[in-house]
């Protein structure tokens, strides 16, 4: 389950607890606390323990997920559009390099 790692770390810090203290209070391993605070990964049991120890609701620790938009069709450039895009990109990059070289010489 994805939880808010930043919030867990802040709640622990507000209590002036070490990660080991939090692990002991929750009945979980130090490695689990480290994983939660670094990656935001936790089992439902770990989430329940954290919520209980911090005296907060479980949902306040869970990351809100937004629906992902699925793209059904990818449009591709036709060869003429590819040529135009490459030409413009090349011109911009070339001009930028020339400008930088002028600045270096000054």
N, C-alpha and C positions, 0 to 999 in steps of 0.2 A: 504494500500500500504506500502511496506517495504522501508523505507528510511534510509540513513546513519545517525544514531543518533549521532555518534561521530563527524561527520562533522558539523551537525547543532549546536551542543554544542560549537565546536571550532569557528565557524563563529560568534556565539553570544558573546563568550568570547573575540574575537578579537575586537569587537565593544565596549567592556566594558559595555554590557547591562545585566540587570537582566532578569530572566525568565519573570517577570511581564512586563518589558519594551518590550520584544519581543512579548509577547501576545498582548499588546496594539497596537503595530505597525502593527501586522498582523490581528488584529480584531478577535482574537481567545481567548479562555479562558486560564488562567494560567495552569489549569489541562491538557489541550491539549498539551501545551508546555512541561510540565513535562512528559507526556506519550511519546511524540515524542523523547525527549532526553533520556528517560530510555529504551523504548522498540523499538523505530524506527517505530511505527505505526502511519500512518497519512492518512487522506482522501485526495482525489485529490485536493479538495478546499484548505485544509491546506497546501499541497505541493505547490500549486500555490502562496499562500500568502507568504510562507517562501522564495520561489525563488524570488519573487518580492521585498520583503524587503531587502534581502541580495544581490539583483542585480546579480543573477546567473541563469543559465539555470536549468530547472526542472530536467533534466536528470543527472545533476551533484550531485543532492541530493538523487537520487534513487539508491538503492543497486543493483548492477549487480548480477543477478541470473544465476547460471550455470545449465544446464540441469541435471536432476537427472537420474542416471543410474538405471534401473529397473532390479533386479535380478529375473530371471524366474525360476531358479532351485536352490534348496539348497541341497548340498551333505551332507550326514550324515556319521559318522564313523560307520563301522561295529563293532560288539562286540569285536573282537580281537584288532582293532585299539583303541577302547575306553579303554580297559584294559592296553594297552601299554602307552597311553597318561596319564592315571591315575597313573600308576606306575612311570613314569618319573616325573610327577608333584609332586607326593608324595616324591620321592627321593630328588628332588631339594628343596622342602619346608623343609624336615627333615634335610638336610645338612645345610641349611641356619640357621635353629633354633639352631642346635648344635654349629655352628660357633659363633652365637650371644651369646650363653650361655658361651662359652669359653672366649669370650671377656669380658663379665661381671664378670667372676670369677677372671680374671687377675688383 
